[in-house]
Amino acid sequence: MKIALIGACLLLFAQFSFAQSAVPPSAETAIRQLMADQVTAWNKGNVDEFMKGYWNNDSLMFIGHSGITYGYQQTLDNYKKNYSNADQMGQLFFTLLKVKRLSPDYYFVIGKWLLKRKTGDIGGIYTLLFRKIDGQWCIVCDHTS
């Protein structure tokens, strides 16, 4: 009887553990991971991989020192033009200041960015609007200054 009870408890524990591991990460965790993946890609000099965090759509909005840019391709082209080599890219660091849920499908993120470069460090503040599209979180609007 004791063996059967212990076996049943172990089976229940195993099922509970499996169910817990099958739960998808929280939205905030997924967004933080996406941003960590962007930093990794940038620091490897891979702008194309960095851009995977952005919505691949003509409605993507990027607001920077030159004004508003629309579209994934234009944003990618601007990154490649402005950061065409390892010295210009440097090493990227993000400091997240606020991650706020706006709705089940939208998050607002505020943070600081820093590029440590041989040619001189640069940095600033960013605000990002994330949207869940087709089950994936992506940046739909980026305001970086």
N, C-alpha and C positions, 0 to 999 in steps of 0.2 A: 504494500500500500504506500509506504514512504517513497519507494523508488518511482512508482507511478506518479505521485504528487510532485516529486522533484523533477521528473521528466516533463510533466505538464508545465511547470513553472519555467523551465529552461526553454521549452517550445514557445511559450508566450513571450518571454524575454527576447528570444531570437526574432519573432515576428515584429515585436515593438521596435527593436533596433533596426530591422530592415525598413520598416515603415518610416522611421525617422530619417534614415539616410536617403530615402527616395523623395523626400520633400524638397522641392526646388528652393534655391537660396532666396532670401528676402530681396525685395526690389532694391533696398539700400545696399545690401551686400553685392548684388549684381552690378550696380552702378559704380560702386567703389572698385570692384574688380576690373570693370571695363576701363576705368581711368588708370588703374595700375598697369593694365596691359598697354595702354597708350604710352605711358612713360617708358615702359620696357622697349616698345617698338621704336620710339623716338631716339632713345639712348643707343639703339643699335643702328641708327641712321636710316630706318625704314619708314619713310613718310606714308607709303601706301598702306602699310599695316597700321600705322597710327590712325589713319583716316577711317579705319573700320569701325571706330566709335561713333562716327557721324552717320546721319541719315543719308543714304545714297539716293537723293531725290533733288529735282530742280528747285524745290521749295526750301531746302536747307538755307538758313540765314546765318551769315557770319558778319559780325559788326566789329571792326577793328579801327586802327588809326586812320585808315584810308577811306572809311565809310562802310557802307553795307554791300556785301557780296551775296548773291543768291546762287544756289546750286552747288551740288557736290563737286562736280568737275572743276568749276571755277575756284572753289575753295582749295581743292587739291593742287591745281595749277599755281595758285598764289603761294601755298606752302613751299612747293618745289622751287619757285622763283626766288622767294625770300630766304630760303634755307637750303641752298644748293650743294653745300658740302659740310663735312663734319665740323669744321671750325665755326661755321655759321650756326649749326644746330646745337653744338655744345651738349651739355647734360641737362636734361629737364627734371625739374622738381615741382610737384604739386603739393600744396598744403590746403586741405579741405577745411573750410571754416563753417559751412552750414550745408546740410543735406535735408531738404524739406519736402515732404510729400504734399502735393497739391490735390491729387485725386488718385484713383487706382492706376491711371495711365500716364500721369505726369509727375515729375520731380523737378525741383529747382535746386541748383547747386551753386554755391559761392565759394571761391577759393583764391589762393595766390599761386602764381606761377613764377618760376625762376629758371633762367638759362645761364648756367655757369659756362663761360666761354673764354678762350684764350684772347679773343678780340675785345673782351669786355662783357661783363655780366649785364643781363637785362632781365626785367621782370615786371609784374604788374598784378592786376586783379582780373578775375574772370567770373562771369555769371553764365550758367548753362541751363538750358531747358531740355530735360530728357523726356522722351515719350516712348511708351511701349508700343511697338509696331510689329505685328506678326509674331508676337511672343518674345521679342528682343527689345532691350532698352537701347536707345540711340540718342545722340545729341541732335536736336532739331533747330536749336538756336544757340549761338555762341557769341557772347559779347566780351571781348578781351581787350583790356587797355593796359 
